[in-house]
């Protein structure tokens, strides 16, 4: 699997609870925080649900 860097670029304040939990599950929570993860189908699905709040960079 390819590694990617997922960065939170927008706030989760005022978003539905489901999106807030998805951000937490990705290991994010604050703007400009980044995590390096393997781009599995599960991670890809979570990124698709909160794509308006995060950015993805391939390594």
mmCIF file of the C-alpha atoms, coordinates in Angstrom:
data_MODEL
# 
_entry.id   MODEL 
# 
loop_
_atom_site.group_PDB 
_atom_site.id 
_atom_site.type_symbol 
_atom_site.label_atom_id 
_atom_site.label_alt_id 
_atom_site.label_comp_id 
_atom_site.label_asym_id 
_atom_site.label_entity_id 
_atom_site.label_seq_id 
_atom_site.pdbx_PDB_ins_code 
_atom_site.Cartn_x 
_atom_site.Cartn_y 
_atom_site.Cartn_z 
_atom_site.occupancy 
_atom_site.B_iso_or_equiv 
_atom_site.pdbx_formal_charge 
_atom_site.auth_seq_id 
_atom_site.auth_comp_id 
_atom_site.auth_asym_id 
_atom_site.auth_atom_id 
_atom_site.pdbx_PDB_model_num 
ATOM 1  C CA . UNK A 1 1  ? 0.000   0.000  0.000  1.00 0.00 ? 1  UNK A CA 1 
ATOM 2  C CA . UNK A 1 2  ? 1.049   3.544  -0.686 1.00 0.00 ? 2  UNK A CA 1 
ATOM 3  C CA . UNK A 1 3  ? 1.725   5.927  2.183  1.00 0.00 ? 3  UNK A CA 1 
ATOM 4  C CA . UNK A 1 4  ? -0.039  9.283  2.271  1.00 0.00 ? 4  UNK A CA 1 
ATOM 5  C CA . UNK A 1 5  ? 0.011   12.340 4.489  1.00 0.00 ? 5  UNK A CA 1 
ATOM 6  C CA . UNK A 1 6  ? -3.441  13.503 5.579  1.00 0.00 ? 6  UNK A CA 1 
ATOM 7  C CA . UNK A 1 7  ? -3.638  17.065 6.906  1.00 0.00 ? 7  UNK A CA 1 
ATOM 8  C CA . UNK A 1 8  ? -6.629  18.805 8.431  1.00 0.00 ? 8  UNK A CA 1 
ATOM 9  C CA . UNK A 1 9  ? -7.143  22.148 6.695  1.00 0.00 ? 9  UNK A CA 1 
ATOM 10 C CA . UNK A 1 10 ? -10.581 23.200 7.998  1.00 0.00 ? 10 UNK A CA 1 
ATOM 11 C CA . UNK A 1 11 ? -12.238 23.122 11.396 1.00 0.00 ? 11 UNK A CA 1 
ATOM 12 C CA . UNK A 1 12 ? -14.724 20.451 12.440 1.00 0.00 ? 12 UNK A CA 1 
ATOM 13 C CA . UNK A 1 13 ? -16.670 22.948 14.577 1.00 0.00 ? 13 UNK A CA 1 
ATOM 14 C CA . UNK A 1 14 ? -20.305 23.043 13.526 1.00 0.00 ? 14 UNK A CA 1 
ATOM 15 C CA . UNK A 1 15 ? -20.016 19.824 11.524 1.00 0.00 ? 15 UNK A CA 1 
ATOM 16 C CA . UNK A 1 16 ? -22.185 16.741 12.065 1.00 0.00 ? 16 UNK A CA 1 
ATOM 17 C CA . UNK A 1 17 ? -21.068 14.398 14.851 1.00 0.00 ? 17 UNK A CA 1 
ATOM 18 C CA . UNK A 1 18 ? -20.267 11.692 12.299 1.00 0.00 ? 18 UNK A CA 1 
ATOM 19 C CA . UNK A 1 19 ? -17.715 13.924 10.563 1.00 0.00 ? 19 UNK A CA 1 
ATOM 20 C CA . UNK A 1 20 ? -16.160 14.901 13.900 1.00 0.00 ? 20 UNK A CA 1 
ATOM 21 C CA . UNK A 1 21 ? -15.725 11.222 14.785 1.00 0.00 ? 21 UNK A CA 1 
ATOM 22 C CA . UNK A 1 22 ? -14.200 10.488 11.385 1.00 0.00 ? 22 UNK A CA 1 
ATOM 23 C CA . UNK A 1 23 ? -11.637 13.264 11.911 1.00 0.00 ? 23 UNK A CA 1 
ATOM 24 C CA . UNK A 1 24 ? -10.772 11.760 15.318 1.00 0.00 ? 24 UNK A CA 1 
ATOM 25 C CA . UNK A 1 25 ? -10.519 8.265  13.830 1.00 0.00 ? 25 UNK A CA 1 
ATOM 26 C CA . UNK A 1 26 ? -8.004  9.566  11.294 1.00 0.00 ? 26 UNK A CA 1 
ATOM 27 C CA . UNK A 1 27 ? -5.871  10.867 14.173 1.00 0.00 ? 27 UNK A CA 1 
ATOM 28 C CA . UNK A 1 28 ? -6.580  14.518 13.491 1.00 0.00 ? 28 UNK A CA 1 
ATOM 29 C CA . UNK A 1 29 ? -8.403  17.148 15.537 1.00 0.00 ? 29 UNK A CA 1 
ATOM 30 C CA . UNK A 1 30 ? -6.653  20.466 15.060 1.00 0.00 ? 30 UNK A CA 1 
ATOM 31 C CA . UNK A 1 31 ? -6.067  22.544 11.954 1.00 0.00 ? 31 UNK A CA 1 
ATOM 32 C CA . UNK A 1 32 ? -2.674  21.893 10.286 1.00 0.00 ? 32 UNK A CA 1 
ATOM 33 C CA . UNK A 1 33 ? -2.186  18.597 12.139 1.00 0.00 ? 33 UNK A CA 1 
ATOM 34 C CA . UNK A 1 34 ? -0.907  15.841 9.838  1.00 0.00 ? 34 UNK A CA 1 
ATOM 35 C CA . UNK A 1 35 ? -0.653  12.074 10.015 1.00 0.00 ? 35 UNK A CA 1 
ATOM 36 C CA . UNK A 1 36 ? 1.167   9.601  7.779  1.00 0.00 ? 36 UNK A CA 1 
ATOM 37 C CA . UNK A 1 37 ? -0.875  6.459  7.073  1.00 0.00 ? 37 UNK A CA 1 
ATOM 38 C CA . UNK A 1 38 ? -1.131  3.641  4.565  1.00 0.00 ? 38 UNK A CA 1 
ATOM 39 C CA . UNK A 1 39 ? -3.820  4.400  1.980  1.00 0.00 ? 39 UNK A CA 1 
ATOM 40 C CA . UNK A 1 40 ? -6.065  1.390  2.550  1.00 0.00 ? 40 UNK A CA 1 
ATOM 41 C CA . UNK A 1 41 ? -9.649  1.224  1.266  1.00 0.00 ? 41 UNK A CA 1 
ATOM 42 C CA . UNK A 1 42 ? -10.871 1.989  4.809  1.00 0.00 ? 42 UNK A CA 1 
ATOM 43 C CA . UNK A 1 43 ? -8.758  5.150  5.065  1.00 0.00 ? 43 UNK A CA 1 
ATOM 44 C CA . UNK A 1 44 ? -9.782  6.144  1.528  1.00 0.00 ? 44 UNK A CA 1 
ATOM 45 C CA . UNK A 1 45 ? -13.471 5.895  2.499  1.00 0.00 ? 45 UNK A CA 1 
ATOM 46 C CA . UNK A 1 46 ? -12.951 8.020  5.606  1.00 0.00 ? 46 UNK A CA 1 
ATOM 47 C CA . UNK A 1 47 ? -11.072 10.654 3.595  1.00 0.00 ? 47 UNK A CA 1 
ATOM 48 C CA . UNK A 1 48 ? -13.912 10.745 1.051  1.00 0.00 ? 48 UNK A CA 1 
ATOM 49 C CA . UNK A 1 49 ? -16.422 11.480 3.837  1.00 0.00 ? 49 UNK A CA 1 
ATOM 50 C CA . UNK A 1 50 ? -14.437 14.467 5.140  1.00 0.00 ? 50 UNK A CA 1 
ATOM 51 C CA . UNK A 1 51 ? -12.673 15.519 1.931  1.00 0.00 ? 51 UNK A CA 1 
ATOM 52 C CA . UNK A 1 52 ? -13.839 19.123 2.447  1.00 0.00 ? 52 UNK A CA 1 
ATOM 53 C CA . UNK A 1 53 ? -11.944 19.243 5.768  1.00 0.00 ? 53 UNK A CA 1 
ATOM 54 C CA . UNK A 1 54 ? -8.655  17.507 4.848  1.00 0.00 ? 54 UNK A CA 1 
ATOM 55 C CA . UNK A 1 55 ? -5.986  17.423 2.169  1.00 0.00 ? 55 UNK A CA 1 
ATOM 56 C CA . UNK A 1 56 ? -4.129  14.309 1.031  1.00 0.00 ? 56 UNK A CA 1 
ATOM 57 C CA . UNK A 1 57 ? -0.534  14.264 -0.211 1.00 0.00 ? 57 UNK A CA 1 
ATOM 58 C CA . UNK A 1 58 ? 1.061   11.130 -1.655 1.00 0.00 ? 58 UNK A CA 1 
ATOM 59 C CA . UNK A 1 59 ? 4.598   10.240 -0.651 1.00 0.00 ? 59 UNK A CA 1 
# 
